């Protein structure tokens, strides 16, 4: 039983301008897939990231190349997902859209939530962090106030104004803070920042060095008083073993990995290498966030707030209560389009 799919691009305005070490954006153009088989429709989302050479246009082009991988019985979604992964190199976001849709379709066909289909216990969901992008002091303070319902914050830092941006957030809240430098620092300065942050209630530091600086990461890990988590340095499961000497954990994102199947592999390999696991996201709607959230209980840390950064989410997903995503009983992803979507 094969499936036909359609795709469309949706412009997603952000609640605030989003600034990290690589630049600023005020909206995102994500690609949405509907995979139809019989009476059921599986939803998928691609959140392309310029860091990996992706755009809405590259996703649409990749989907045309990947389409033949769906010319099989999609009830055997594992085989279909593997065929998508093997059809072409790279293009993680496009692969993720189809893989998520395949899993959503399978769950709807079976009439069970994705977490149940995968044998995941939803009561073990960690708290998700809420991200604060780089900004001026007044806007940072307003963002912290708006994040009041979320008990853990993740602060984005760049190459400049590091202490100023962090100190502004810390002065506005006593909450636990995670830091993400998005490859902005060199080893010596990273160590100085991290030693200082260790005295400021920081829980962990994400990707302090450029992904390619393998030796620098090893040097820093041996000296860091805080856990270091690889993000940009990780894409596929094959990347994990070489990261074990440079990091304490990895941030796996469905949009980088190409979907749920590869994400599960990454988690397994990370555990085998003695690494902790964070499940993160790009700026995504409730479709992409829900797909990651169904795997959330398998992680030590969550950073699944991409839909919360939108001025309006065109899909209705799972609520966040005191920082925890509450997975419902709906089949598949448990996500539905809003009336205007």
N, C-alpha and C positions, 0 to 999 in steps of 0.2 A: 504494500500500500504506500505509494509515493505521495509527496506533498508538493503543493504549489506555493510559492511565496511572492509577496509583494513588498516593496520598500518605499519609504518616503523620508524626506529630510524635514526636521522640525527645528526652528530657531527657538532657543531657550534663553530668554533674558534672565540675568542674575539679579539677586536681591541687592548685592553690592558689587562694585568693581572688584575683580579677583586678581590680586597681585601676589606673585611668588618670585623667586630669584630669576626666572626666565622671562618675565614680562607680565603684562596686565591685559585682562579681557573683561568685557561687560556682557557678553552673551556666548552661548555655545551652539554649534550646529551639529546635532546628533542625528543618526539614521536609525529608523525603526523598521522592523521586519514583522510581517504577519505570515505565519506558516500554517497553511490550511490543509486539513485532511479530514474528509467526511464532515461531520457537524462541529468539529473542534478547531480552534484557532490558537496557535502558540505565538506568544509575543516575544520579541527580542530587541535588544538595543545595542547600537555601536556608539561609543563615545570616543571619537578619534582624538589623538593627542599629537600635537606638532613635534613633541620630543622624539617620537618614533616615526616621523615623516608622514603622519596620517592627516587626512581631512575628510570632510563629508564626500568629496568627489572621489578620493582614493577608495573609500569604503564602497561606494556605489559601483565603481569599476571592479573591485575585488569580488563583490557579490555576484557579478555576472560570470566571473571565472569559477566561483565556488558552486554555482547553481547545479552543475551536473552531479555533484556529490550527494544531492538530495534525491536523485533518481534511483531510489532503492526503498525498501520497506522501512518507513520511519518508525514503525513500532519497535524495531531494533535500534533504538536511538543511540546506543553506544557505538555501534558500527557506523551509523551515519555521522556521528560526531567525529570519530576517528578519520573518516573519509574527508570531512571538511578540513581537519588539521593537516592532513597529508597532501591536500590538493595544490597548495602553493606555499612558499615561504613567507614569513612575516605576516603583516595585515591582521594583527591580533584583534583589533576592534571589530572588523568585518566577521571574522571567525566567531568571536564572542556573540555577536547578534544572532547568528544561525544556531550556535550551540545552545544559547539560552532559550531560543524559540523551540528547539527540539525537546529540551527538558520540560518546558512549560506544556507543550503539546502532549508529551508522554504522561505527565501528571494529570492533565485534564482527561485524557483517554482512560486512564485507570481510575479517575475520580478521587485522587489523594493529593495532599500537599507535597511539594517537592521534598521537604525535609523528611517526611515519612517514607517517601520512595527511596531516599538515600540512607535511611536508618539513623537520622540525626535527631538528638533530643533537644527540642526548642527551649526547655526550661534551663538549659545551661548557657544561655546567651550572655556573652560579656557586655559590659557597658561600651557604647560607642563614644568616641570623642567628637567634638564639634570644632571645626577648623576656623581659625582667624587669620585672614590674609594680611599681608603687609599694608600699612596705611599710615595716615597722619595720626597724631596722638588723640585728637578729639574723636575721629572716626573709630579708632581702636577701642576707646572707652565705650562708645555706643554699641559696637559689636559685642563687647563683653556683656553689657547689660542685656542685649537681645538674646544672648546665649545662656541666660539665667537657668532655664530648665535642664541644662546639660551639665552633669557633674565633672566632666573631664574635657579640657580644651586642648586643641593642637594649634600651636602658633607657628606660622610660616616666617622664616627668617631668610635674609639674603646675604650678600657680601658686605653691605653697608648698613649703618644704623642698627647693628645687631643688639647692642645693650639697650639702646633707646627704645626700640620696638618691644623687646622682651620686658623691660622694666615697666613700660607703660601698662602692659597687660597684667603683669604681676602686681602692680600697685592697685589695680582695679578689682582683683579677685584673689582669694586664698586657695582656689581650686587646684587640683592636680593639673599640671601642664605637660604636654608632650611637645617636642620641638622638631620641626622638619626644615632642614636647610636646603633641600633640593639641589645638592651637589655644589653649593656655593663656596665652600671653604677649602683651604689648604691644610695639610696635617698639623703644622705647628699652631696656627691660629685656631683650628678646630679644638685642639687639646685645651688651649687657654679658655675658650668659650665654655667648653664642657665642664672643666673643673669649676668654673664660676657658677654655671647652671646647677651643678650638683648641690650647691648651697642654697638654691632658690626654689626647691620643691619641684624640680623637673623629674619626670618618670623615665624618659628615654629620649634618644636623639635619632632622627631618621635621616639617612643618606647625607652625612655631613660632607663627604668628599665626592669628587667626580666618580662616576661609575667605573671608569677605566682604571682608576688608581688602586689597583689590587694591593700593591706593596704598602702604599700609604694606609690603606684600611687595616692591614695586619699590624702595622706599627701603632696605629691609633687604638685598636682594640686592646692591645697589650697594656695600654696606659689609661684607658678611659675609666672614670669612676661611675659612668652611666652605661646602660645597655645601648648598643648601636644596632640599628635596624636597616637592612638594605632595602631600597625601593627601586630606583632606576637601574641598579646593578642586576636586578632579577627580572627575567622575562619568562623563561621556560624552566621545567624541572631539571633539565641538564645543567642549568646555571648554578644550582644550589650547592653542590659539593665544593666548588671553588670559593664560595662565599663563607664557608664555615670558619676559616681562620681569621676573617676580617670583620665579622659581625656576630652579634648574639642572637639575632632574629632576622626574619625576612618579611617584607610586606608584599603579599600576593594580591594582584588585582585581576579580576576576570578579563578586563579589557586589554591588559597586556598579555595575559596567558593564552587568550583565545577561547575563553569560556570555562564552564564548570568542570569538564573532564580533565583538562590540564591543570586547573587549580587544585583539584583533589590529588593529582600526582605530585604537585609541588609540596603540598602539605605533608604527604607521606614521606617524601625524600627529606624535607626539612626536619621532621621528627627523627628520622634515621640518622641524621647528621648532628643531632643534639641541639637544634636551633628552635627558638620560639617562633610563633607564627602570628602575624597581624594580617587581617583581611581588610583591604582598603578599596578605594574607588576613585574614579574620575568624577567630574561633574556630570551626574546622570539623573534621570528621572526615577520614579519608583519601580520601573521595570528592571533596570540594571541593579538598583540597590536591593530589590527583593531577591534577585538571583544570588547575590553575594550573601544576603542575610540568612538564607536557608542553609548556608555553610557556616554561619557565624559561630555556632556552638563548638566547632572544631578548632577555633582560634584561641589564643591567649589575649589578644587585643583586637579591637575593632575600630575602624575609621570609616564608617558608612554614613556619611552626612551629605553626599553630593546632591541629593534631592532637596535637602533643607537649605541649600544655597541658592535655589531658584526663586524667582519672584512669583512663579506659578508652576506647579507640577501638573502636566496634562493627564497624569494617571493617578489613580487612587490605590495606595499600597498599604503598608503596615504601619501602625502608629508607633511612636517612640514615647515610652513612659519612664520618666526618671532616668533617661539615658539608655534604656534597653528597648530594642526593637521587639515588638510583640507580634510574633507570627500567628496568623489566623488559621482557620481550618479550610480555607478555599483551595480548590484543586490547582495543581501546578504552582505557579508563582503566587497565586492569590491576588493578582493585580488586575484592575479593570480600567479602561479609559474613562475619563470624565466626560460629561456630556459634550463639552466644547472641543475635545481632542480629535 
